[in-house]
Amino acid sequence: MSNQTDQINRVLNEIDLSNEDLSKINLNRLCTDRNLKEKFFINAKIRELWSSDLSGSDLSQADLEEAQCYNGFFNKTNFTQVNAANANFSDATINFAIFYQADLDSADFKYVKGKQVVISSAYAPKADFSNSKFIKSRFEKSDLSQTKFIKANLTDSLFNGANLESADLSQAILEDANLSQANLKRAKLKRANLIGAKLYSADLTEANLYFADFRGADLTQACLKNANLVGTLLTCSLVGANLEGADLTEADLFNADLTNADLTNADLTNADLTDADFNGANLIGANLTGAKLEGTWLNSAKLINVNFTKADLYDAKLQRANLTGANLSNADLTRTGLNGANLMGANLTGAKLDGTYLTGAIIDDGQGNEYEIVHFERFKEGADLTGADLREEFMAGINLKKANLTGADLTGVNLTEAYLEKINLTQANLSETDLSGASMFGANLTEVNLKDANLTEAQLKKSNLENACLRGANLSGADLSDANLSYSDLSRVNLTQAMLYDANLTGANLGGANLKGAKLNGVIIDDGNGNQYVLGPFDN
């Protein structure tokens, strides 16, 4: 008894209690009238800490196995490399505490209140953090396999490289959390809040993401193979993600970015894919029955044997997509862009084809004979389209060399990578038109309206843009060598990295234009008084 009394006196009066065996002392009782804060318990053996206040104390390497720490106060307490397997921390307050490399196997952290807690590189399989609050805390590279985080608040916390295999994060708040490269195989994230979360290269193979919210999240190159994404909100980045065999039934992918993603054999039945970007994606064998794809981008996508039965593809873009053997029966293809698409063996029974763009599409006659659709004969080289209203047309990649479109209205038309050499667009309206990558060598664009048009990397060498309106247009990377831009309106134009060698800018309005990195050698300008100057290589 005297030994225990001596120990109690040391606990009460000494600062350093390192290496002490305190397993038979109830520190809670000592806390009632004495302060146990900011003491050293390094390598000490402790079992009774419930309702104790050890804030600021050092318990690094202490033996807390099966210790009762519930309802305690451990603010700024150091638990580095502590053995707290099966310990009970429920209802404790642990703000700014450190559990670096701690053994927390099967530990109980339910209803804990904490912020900026460090549990990095810890061993915590089967621990229970349900209903706890760990805001802005760090769990990087920790083993959290089979751990429970049910309804936990983990806002803005770090899980980079953590092992969360088979963990249960159902209804957890992971808003703005970082789970990049985390292992979430077979994890449960049912109805979890992952708004703005970072999951770059995370492994979510066979994860249950039922009705989880990923709005604004980054799932770039994440693996979601065979994951359950039923009802999930995926308005986020999934660039290059692996969704092979994933269940996305009724998922919300509105405006999501799935460029180059792998959705082989994925189930997207009745999913909302409105305005989503699937350019270059692999959807071979996917099921999109009843899916909503209005305005969706599927250019150059692999859509072999895809089931689009009763799907809504109104105004979708499937240029150069491979739809070999696809089922488009009873699908709505109104105004759908299928230019250059491969439709060999595709089923179009009952499909709605009002205003569908099929120029250059490949079809067969059911007997293996291949045909290319030559649609819209008026759109061809040398065509006369004077004054034509072409606002509803899709003309990406079209060949209108030497065509006459004087006074034509092409407002907002898609003319990306169109071949428009020596075309006549005098006084035509091309405001907000997309001409990115278009070839317009020697084109006549006198008095044309190109306000807010996109001419990124367009070829405009030797073109005539005299008196043209290009206000607010984007000409970054465009080639305007030898072009005539005299008296044109170039206010607020983006000419970043544009080539303007020997171009004529006499009388042009360049107010607010961005000429960063533009090549201006040989450009002709004037001083507003009729005096012309030619810029040399050092006049930029």
MARRONU-280687 format. One record per atom (N, C-alpha, C): residue in one letter; y negated, z negated, x. Coordinates in steps of 0.2 Angstrom, whole numbers, plus 5000, padded with zeros to 4 digits. Atoms other than C-alpha are relative to their C-alpha. Example, Ala and Ser with C-alpha at 12.3 -4.5 7.8 and 13.67 -1.06 7.14 Angstrom:
A500650005004;A502249615062;A499450005004;S500650014996;S500549645068;S499549974996;
***
This chain:
M500650005004;M500050005000;M499450005004;S500650004996;S498849965014;S499950075004;N500149934997;N499150145022;N499650044995;Q500449965005;Q498550215005;Q499349984999;T500750025000;T497050105005;T499650025005;D500349974994;D496650155022;D499850074999;Q500149935001;Q496750335017;Q499450014995;I500550005005;I495650305002;I499349995003;N500650024996;N494350225013;N499750065004;R500249944996;R494350375025;R499750054995;V500349955005;V494150495010;V499349984998;L500750025003;L492650395004;L499550005005;N500550014995;N491850365020;N499950055006;E500049954994;E492350505033;E499850074997;I500149935002;I491750685033;I500650045001;D499449964998;D493250755042;D500649974998;L499350025003;L494950735033;L500550055002;S499649944998;S495750885042;S500749975002;N499350024999;N497650875043;N500349944997;E499850065003;E497750725032;E500550024994;D499549995006;D499250705019;D499749964995;L500350035006;L498250665003;L500450014994;S499649975006;S499650724992;S500149944995;K499950065005;K499850544984;K499449974998;I500650035003;I498050514981;I499750044995;N500349965006;N497150564965;N499350005002;L500750004998;L495450624972;L499650004994;N500450005006;N494850644954;N499749934999;R500250065001;R494750454952;R499549975005;L500550024995;L493750434968;L499450044999;C500649965001;C492550564962;C499549964995;T500450035005;T491950444948;T499449965002;D500650044997;D490850344959;D499850025007;R500149984993;R490850424976;R499950085001;N500049934999;N490350594982;N500550035005;L499549974996;L491750704989;L499750075003;K500349934999;K490550864992;K500050005008;E500149984993;E490450945009;E500449965005;K499550034996;K491950865017;K500550055003;F499549954997;F493250945029;F500749984998;F499350015002;F494950955022;F500550055003;I499649954997;I495651085034;I500749985002;N499250014999;N497551095034;N500249934997;A499850065003;A497550945023;A500550014994;K499549995005;K498950915010;K499749964994;I500450035006;I498150884992;I500450034994;R499749985006;R498950884975;R499649984994;E500450025006;E497750794963;E499350025001;L500749984999;L496050884962;L499650014993;W500349985007;W495750894943;W499449964999;S500750025001;S493950874938;S499649975006;S500450024994;S493450844956;S499550055002;D500649964998;D491850904964;D500150005008;L499949994993;L492250974981;L499550065002;S500549954998;S490751094982;S499850005007;G500250004993;G490351144999;G500549985005;S499550034996;S491951075006;S500450065004;D499649954996;D493051165019;D500849984999;L499350015001;L494851175013;L500550055003;S499749944997;S495351315024;S500749985003;Q499350024998;Q497251315028;Q500349944997;A499850065004;A497451165016;A500750024996;D499449995004;D499151145007;D499849974993;L500150015007;L498751154988;L500550024996;E499449975004;E500451214982;E500149954994;E499950035006;E500651164964;E499449954999;A500550055001;A499051064965;A499650014994;Q500450005007;Q498051014949;Q499350005002;C500749994998;C496351084952;C499650024994;Y500449985006;Y495851114934;Y499449964998;N500650035003;N494151084927;N499649975006;G500350024994;G493551054945;G499450045002;F500649974998;F491951104954;F500150025007;F499949984993;F492151214970;F499550055002;N500549954998;N490551304972;N499950005007;K500149994993;K490351374989;K500649965005;T499450034996;T492051294994;T500450055004;N499649954996;N493051375008;N500749994999;F499350015001;F494851405003;F500450055005;T499849954996;T495151525017;T500849995003;Q499350014998;Q497051545021;Q500449944997;V499750065003;V497451405009;V500750024997;N499449985004;N499151395001;N500049964994;A500150025007;A498851374983;A500550034995;A499549985004;A500451444976;A500149964994;N499950035006;N500651394958;N499549944999;A500650045001;A499051294959;A499750014993;N500349995006;N498151264943;N499249995001;F500750004999;F496251304944;F499750014993;S500349985007;S496051334925;S499449964998;D500750035002;D494251294918;D499649985006;A500450024994;A493651264936;A499450055000;T500649964998;T491951324942;T500050015007;I499949994993;I492051414958;I499550055003;N500549954998;N490451514961;N499950005008;F500149994993;F490251584979;F500649975004;A499550024996;A491951514984;A500450055004;I499649954996;I493051594997;I500749995000;F499250015000;F494951624995;F500250065005;Y499849944995;Y495051755010;Y500749985003;Q499350004998;Q496951785014;Q500349944998;A499650055003;A497451645003;A500650024996;D499449995004;D499151624995;D499949974993;L500150025007;L498851624976;L500550024996;D499449975004;D500551674971;D500149954993;S499950045007;S500751624952;S499549954999;A500550055001;A499151524953;A499750014993;D500350005007;D498251484936;D499250005001;F500749995000;F496451544935;F499750014993;K500249985007;K496251554916;K499449964999;Y500650025003;Y494551524909;Y499549975006;V500550014994;V493751504927;V499450034999;K500649974999;K491951524929;K499850015007;G500149984993;G491451614945;G499650065000;K500449944999;K490251734952;K500050015008;Q500049994992;Q490251814970;Q500549965003;V499450034997;V491951744973;V500450055005;V499749964996;V492851814988;V500849985000;I499350015001;I494751834985;I500350075004;S499849954996;S494951974998;S500649995004;S499350004996;S496652015007;S500449944998;A499650065002;A497451874997;A500650024997;Y499349995003;Y499251864991;Y500049964993;A500050035007;A499151834972;A500450034995;P499649975005;P500551914963;P500249954994;K499950045006;K500851854945;K499549944999;A500550055001;A499251744946;A499750024993;D500349995007;D498351724929;D499349995000;F500750005000;F496551764928;F499750014993;S500249995007;S496451784909;S499449964998;N500650035003;N494851754900;N499549965005;S500450034994;S494051704917;S499450055001;K500649964999;K492351764923;K499950005008;F500149984993;F492251844941;F499550055001;I500549954999;I490651934941;I499850015007;K500249994993;K490252024957;K500449975005;S499550044996;S491751954965;S500450065004;R499749954996;R492852034979;R500749995000;F499250005000;F494752074978;F500350055004;E499849954996;E494852204991;E500649995004;K499450004996;K496552244998;K500549944999;S499550055002;S497352094989;S500650024996;D499449985004;D499052094982;D500049964993;L500150025007;L498752074963;L500550034995;S499549975004;S500352144957;S500349954995;Q499850045006;Q500952084940;Q499549954998;T500550055002;T499351984939;T499750014993;K500349995007;K498551954922;K499249995001;F500850015000;F496651984920;F499850024992;I500149995007;I496751994901;I499349974997;K500750025003;K494951984893;K499649975006;A500550024995;A494251944910;A499450045001;N500749964998;N492451984915;N500050015007;L500049984993;L492552074931;L499550055002;T500649954999;T490852164930;T499850005008;D500249994993;D490352244947;D500449975005;S499550034995;S491852174956;S500350055004;L499749964995;L492652254971;L500849995000;F499350005000;F494552304970;F500250065005;N499849954996;N494552434984;N500649995003;G499450014997;G496252464990;G500549944998;A499650055002;A496952324980;A500750024997;N499449985003;N498752324974;N500049964993;L500050025007;L498652304955;L500650034996;E499549975003;E500352374951;E500349964995;S499750035006;S501052324934;S499549944998;A500550065002;A499452204932;A499850024993;D500249995007;D498852174914;D499249995000;L500750005000;L496952214913;L499850014993;S500249985007;S496952234894;S499449974998;Q500650025003;Q495252214886;Q499649975006;A500450034995;A494552164903;A499450045001;I500649974999;I492752204907;I499950025008;L500049984993;L492752314923;L499450055001;E500549955000;E491052394920;E499650005007;D500349994993;D490352464937;D500449975005;A499550024995;A491852394946;A500250055004;N499849954996;N492452484961;N500849995001;L499350004999;L494352524961;L500350055004;S499849944996;S494352664973;S500649985004;Q499450004996;Q496052694981;Q500449944998;A499650065002;A496752544971;A500750034997;N499349995003;N498652544966;N500049974993;L500050025007;L498652534947;L500650034996;K499449975003;K500352604944;K500349964995;R499750035006;R501052554927;R499649944998;A500450065002;A499552434925;A499850014992;K500250005007;K498952394907;K499349995000;L500750005000;L497152434904;L499850024992;K500149985007;K497252444885;K499349974998;R500750025003;R495452444877;R499649965006;A500450034995;A494752394894;A499350045001;N500649974999;N492952424898;N499950025007;L500149984994;L492752534913;L499450055001;I500649965000;I491052604910;I499750005007;G500449994994;G490252674926;G500549975006;A499550024995;A491852614936;A500150055005;K499849954995;K492352694952;K500750005002;L499350004999;L494152744953;L500250065005;Y499949954996;Y494052874967;Y500749995003;S499350004997;S495852914973;S500449954998;A499650055003;A496552774962;A500650034998;D499449985003;D498352784957;D500149974994;L499950025006;L498552764939;L500650034997;T499349975003;T500352834937;T500349964995;E499650035005;E501152784921;E499649944997;A500450065003;A499652664917;A499950014993;N500150005007;N499352614899;N499250004999;L500850005001;L497452664896;L499850014993;Y500249995007;Y497552664877;Y499449974998;F500650015003;F495852674870;F499549965005;A500550024995;A495052624887;A499450045000;D500649974999;D493252664890;D499850025007;F500249974993;F492852774905;F499450035001;R500649965000;R491152834901;R499649995006;G500450004994;G490152874916;G500449985007;A499650024994;A491652824928;A500150065004;D499949944995;D492152924943;D500849995002;L499350004999;L494052964943;L500250065005;T499949944996;T493853104956;T500649995004;Q499450004996;Q495553144964;Q500549944998;A499550065003;A496352994954;A500650034998;C499449975002;C498153014950;C500249964993;L499850035007;L498552984931;L500650034997;K499449975002;K500253064931;K500449954995;N499650045005;N501153014915;N499749944997;A500450065003;A499752894910;A500050014993;N500250005007;N499452844892;N499350004999;L500749995001;L497752904888;L499850014993;V500150005007;V497852894869;V499349974998;G500650035002;G496152874862;G499549985005;T500450024994;T495352854879;T499350045000;L500749974999;L493452884881;L499950025008;L500049984993;L493452994897;L499450055001;T500649964999;T491653064897;T499849985007;C500150024993;C491653054916;C500250055005;S499849954995;S492153144932;S500749995002;L499350004999;L493953184934;L500150065005;V500049944996;V493653324947;V500649995005;G499450004996;G495353364956;G500549944998;A499550055001;A496253224947;A500650024998;N499449985002;N498053224944;N500249974993;L499950035007;L498453204925;L500750034998;E499449965001;E500153294926;E500449954995;G499650035005;G501153244910;G499749944997;A500450055004;A499753124904;A500050014993;D500150005007;D499653074886;D499349994998;L500750005001;L497853114881;L499950024992;T500049995007;T498253124862;T499349974997;E500650035003;E496553104853;E499549975005;A500550034995;A495653064869;A499350035000;D500749985000;D493753084870;D499850025007;L500249984994;L493353194885;L499450044999;F500749975002;F491653254878;F499650005007;N500549984994;N490653334893;N500349975006;A499750034993;A491953264906;A500150065005;D499949954995;D492153354922;D500750005003;L499350004998;L493953404926;L500150065004;T500049944996;T493553544938;T500649995005;N499449994995;N495153594948;N500549944999;A499550065002;A496153444939;A500750034999;D499349985001;D498053454937;D500249974993;L499850035007;L498553434918;L500650034998;T499349975001;T500253514920;T500449964995;N499650035005;N501253474904;N499649944997;A500450055003;A499853354898;A500050014992;D500150005008;D499753314879;D499349984998;L500750005002;L497953344873;L500050014992;T500049995008;T498453354854;T499449964997;N500650025004;N496853334844;N499549965004;A500550034996;A495853284859;A499350034999;D500749985000;D493953304860;D499850025007;L500249974993;L493553424875;L499450034999;T500749965001;T491853484868;T499649995007;D500549994994;D490753544883;D500349975006;A499750024993;A492053484896;A500150065004;D499949954995;D492253574912;D500750005003;F499349994997;F494053634916;F500050065004;N500049944996;N493553774927;N500549995006;G499550004995;G494953814939;G500649944999;A499550055002;A496053674931;A500750034999;N499349985001;N497953684930;N500249974994;L499750025006;L498553664912;L500650034998;I499449965002;I500153754913;I500549954996;G499650045004;G501253694899;G499749954996;A500450055004;A499953584891;A500050014993;N500150005007;N499853544873;N499349984997;L500750015003;L498153564865;L500050024993;T500049995007;T498653584847;T499549964996;G500650035004;G497153554836;G499549975004;A500650034996;A496053504851;A499450044999;K500749975001;K494153534850;K499850025007;L500249974993;L493653644864;L499350044999;E500649965002;E491953704857;E499549995007;G500449994994;G490853764872;G500349975007;T499650024994;T492253704884;T500050065006;W500049964994;W492253784902;W500750005002;L499349994998;L494053854906;L500050065005;N500049944996;N493553994918;N500549995006;S499550004995;S494954044930;S500549945000;A499650055001;A495953904923;A500850034999;K499349985001;K497953914923;K500249974993;L499950025007;L498353914905;L500750034997;I499349975001;I500153984906;I500449964995;N499650045005;N501153934891;N499749944996;V500350055003;V499853824884;V500050014993;N500049995007;N499953784866;N499349984997;F500650005003;F498253814857;F500050004993;T500049995007;T498853814840;T499549964996;K500550035005;K497453774827;K499449975005;A500550034996;A496353734842;A499350034998;D500649985001;D494453754840;D499750025007;L500249984993;L493853864855;L499350044999;Y500749975002;Y492153914847;Y499650005006;D500449994995;D491053984861;D500249975007;A499750024993;A492253924875;A500050055005;K500049954995;K492254014891;K500750005004;L499349994997;L493954074897;L500050065005;Q500149944996;Q493354214909;Q500649995006;R499550004994;R494754264921;R500649954999;A499450055001;A495954134914;A500650034999;N499449985000;N497754154915;N500449974994;L499750035006;L498454134897;L500750044998;T499349975000;T500154224900;T500449954995;G499650045004;G501254164886;G499749954996;A500450055004;A499954054878;A500150014992;N500049995008;N500054014859;N499349984997;L500750015003;L498354044851;L500150014993;S499949995008;S499054054833;S499549964996;N500550045005;N497754004820;N499549975004;A500650034996;A496553964834;A499350034998;D500749975001;D494653984832;D499750035006;L500249974994;L494154104845;L499350044999;T500649975001;T492454144838;T499549995006;R500550004994;R491254194852;R500349985006;T499650024994;T492554144864;T500050055006;G500049954995;G492354224881;G500650015004;L499449984997;L493954304887;L500050065004;N500149944996;N493254434898;N500449995006;G499550004995;G494554474911;G500549955000;A499550045000;A495754354905;A500750034999;N499349975000;N497654384906;N500349974994;L499750025007;L498354374888;L500750034999;M499349975001;M500054454892;M500549954997;G499550045004;G501354384880;G499749954996;A500350055004;A500054274871;A500150024993;N499949995007;N500254244853;N499349984996;L500750015003;L498654274843;L500150014992;T499949995007;T499454274826;T499549954996;G500450045004;G498154214813;G499449985004;A500650024996;A496854184827;A499350034997;K500749985002;K494954204822;K499750035006;L500249964995;L494254334833;L499350034999;D500749985002;D492454354826;D499649995006;G500450004995;G491354404840;G500349985007;T499650024993;T492654364854;T499850055005;Y500149964994;Y492254434871;Y500650025004;L499349984997;L493754534877;L499950055006;T500149954995;T492954654890;T500449985006;G499650014994;G494254674904;G500649964999;A499450045001;A495554564896;A500650045000;I499449964999;I497354614899;I500549974994;I499550015005;I498554624884;I500650045001;D499449965001;D500254694880;D500150024993;D499849985006;D501054784866;D500649974997;G499450035002;G502454674864;G500750035003;Q499549964997;Q503554794874;Q500050005007;G500150004993;G502954754891;G499550055003;N500549964997;N501654884892;N499349975000;E500650034999;E500054824899;E499450044999;Y500749975002;Y498254864893;Y499449965002;E500650044999;E496554824898;E499550024995;I500549995005;I495254804884;I499450035003;V500749984998;V493754914887;V499649994993;H500450025006;H492554824874;H499350025001;F500749995000;F490754864870;F499850065004;E500249944996;E490555044876;E499350015002;R500850004999;R488655024875;R499849975007;F500250044994;F488754904890;F500450035006;K499749964995;K489155024904;K499450025005;E500449984995;E488355094919;E499650064997;G500549945002;G486755204915;G499949994993;A500150005007;A486755144897;A499349994998;D500750015002;D485155154887;D500049954994;L500050055004;L484854994879;L499249974999;T500750015000;T482955004877;T499849964993;G500250045005;G482254864866;G500649974996;A499450045003;A484054794862;A499949935000;D500050075000;D484254624856;D500749975002;L499350024997;L485654554867;L500149925001;R500050084999;R485354364865;R500749974998;E499450035002;E487054334857;E500650035005;E499449974996;E488054434871;E500249965006;F499850034994;F489054364885;F500150065005;M500049954995;M488854474900;M500149995007;A499850024993;A489454384915;A500450055003;G499649954997;G490054504928;G500050074998;I500049945003;I489554654918;I499750055005;N500349954996;N489154824927;N499550044996;L500549965003;L487454894921;L499650035005;K500449974995;K486954984936;K499650064997;K500549955002;K485455104933;K499950004992;A500150005007;A485455054914;A499349994999;N500750015002;N483855054905;N499949954994;L500150055005;L483454894896;L499249984999;T500750015000;T481554914895;T499949964993;G500250045006;G480854784882;G500649974997;A499450035003;A482654714879;A499949925000;D500050075000;D482854534874;D500649975002;L499350034998;L484154444884;L499949925001;T500250074999;T483454264882;T500749965000;G499450054999;G484754134888;G500750035001;V499449974999;V486054264891;V500449985007;N499650014994;N487454234904;N500150065004;L499949934996;L487354374917;L500249985007;T499750024993;T488154274932;T500450055003;E499649954996;E488754394945;E500050064997;A500049935003;A488254544935;A499850055005;Y500249944995;Y488054714944;Y499450044997;L500649975003;L486254764940;L499650045005;E500449964995;E485754874954;E499650064997;K500549945003;K484254994950;K500050004993;I500150005008;I484254934932;I499250004999;N500750005002;N482654954923;N499949944994;L500150065004;L482054784915;L499349994998;T500750015001;T480254824913;T499849974993;Q500250045005;Q479454704901;Q500549974995;A499450035003;A481154634896;A499949925000;N500050075000;N481354454891;N500649975002;L499450034997;L482554354902;L499949935001;S500150074999;S481854184900;S500649964999;E499450055000;E483154044903;E500750045001;T499349964998;T484454184908;T500349985006;D499750024994;D485754144920;D500250065004;L499949944996;L485754274934;L500249985007;S499750034993;S486554164948;S500550055003;G499549964997;G487454274960;G499950074998;A500149935003;A486854434951;A499850055006;S500249954995;S486654594962;S499550054996;M500549965004;M484954674957;M499650045006;F500349964994;F484554784973;F499650054996;G500449945002;G483154904969;G499849994993;A500150015007;A482954834951;A499250014998;N500750005003;N481354874941;N499949944995;L500150065004;L480754704935;L499349994998;T500750005001;T478954754932;T499849964993;E500350035005;E478054634920;E500649964996;V499550035003;V479754554916;V499949924999;N500150075001;N479854374909;N500749965002;L499450044998;L481054264919;L499849935001;K500250075000;K480254094915;K500649964999;D499550055000;D481453954919;D500750035001;A499449964999;A482854084923;A500349975007;N499650024994;N484254044936;N500250065004;L499949954995;L484254164950;L500349985007;T499750034993;T485154054963;T500450065003;E499649964996;E485854164977;E500050074997;A500049935003;A485354324967;A499850055005;Q500249954995;Q485154484977;Q499550054997;L500649975003;L483454554973;L499650045006;K500349964995;K483154654989;K499750074997;K500449945002;K481854794987;K499950014992;S500149995008;S481654754968;S499249994999;N500750005001;N479954774960;N499949954994;L500150055004;L479354614952;L499249994999;E500750005001;E477554664950;E499849974993;N500350035006;N476554554937;N500649974996;A499450035003;A478254474933;A499849924999;C500150075001;C478254294926;C500749965002;L499450044998;L479454184935;L499949925000;R500250075000;R478654014931;R500649964999;G499450055001;G479953874934;G500750035001;A499349974999;A481353994939;A500349975006;N499650024994;N482653944952;N500250065004;L499849954996;L482754064966;L500349985007;S499750034994;S483553954979;S500550045003;G499549964996;G484554054992;G500050074998;A500049935002;A484054214983;A499750055006;D500249954995;D483754374994;D499450044997;L500649965003;L481954444990;L499750045006;S500349964995;S481754545006;S499850074997;D500349945002;D480654695004;D499850004993;A500150005007;A480354644986;A499250004999;N500750005002;N478654674977;N499949954995;L500150065004;L478054514970;L499249994999;S500750005001;S476254564969;S499749984993;Y500350025006;Y475254474956;Y500549974995;S499550045005;S476754384949;S499949935000;D500150085002;D476754204942;D500649975003;L499450044997;L477854104954;L499849925000;S500150075001;S477153934949;S500649964999;R499550045000;R478353794951;R500750035001;V499349974998;V479753914957;V500349975006;N499650034994;N481153844968;N500250065004;L499849954995;L481253964983;L500349975006;T499750034994;T482153844994;T500650045003;Q499549964996;Q483153935008;Q500050084998;A500049935002;A482654105000;A499850045005;M500249964995;M482454255010;M499450054998;L500549965003;L480754345008;L499750045006;Y500249954994;Y480654455024;Y499750064997;D500449945002;D479354585022;D499850014992;A500250005008;A479054535003;A499250015000;N500750005002;N477354574995;N499849954995;L500250055005;L476554424988;L499250004999;T500849995002;T474754494986;T499949984993;G500350025007;G473854404972;G500549964996;A499550045003;A475454304968;A499849934999;N500250075001;N475254124960;N500649965002;L499550044997;L476254004971;L499949934998;G500250075002;G475553844963;G500649964999;G499450055002;G476853704964;G500750035002;A499449974998;A478153824972;A500349965005;N499750044995;N479453744983;N500350065005;L499849954995;L479653854999;L500449975006;K499750034995;K480653735009;K500650045003;G499449964997;G481753825022;G500050074998;A500149935001;A481153995015;A499950045006;K500149954994;K481154145027;K499450044998;L500749965002;L479354215027;L499850055005;N500249954995;N479354325042;N499850074997;G500249935002;G478354485038;G499750004993;V500350005006;V477754425021;V499350024999;I500749985000;I476154505015;I499749954994;I500450045005;I474854385007;I499350025000;D500749994999;D473054385004;D499649944999;D500450065000;D471554265004;D499649994994;G500450005006;G470954294987;G499450045000;N500649964999;N469554404993;N500150075002;G499849934999;G470454564995;G500350015008;N499849994994;N470954525013;N500849985001;Q499250015000;Q472854545017;Q500249985007;Y499750034994;Y473854455030;Y500750015000;V499250004999;V475654475037;V500249945004;L499750064997;L476554315041;L500450025006;G499549994995;G477354305058;G500549955000;P499550055000;P478854205063;P499949935000;F500250074999;F477854045066;F499549984995;D500550015005;D476754055050;D500349964994;N499750035005;N478053965039;N499649944998;
***
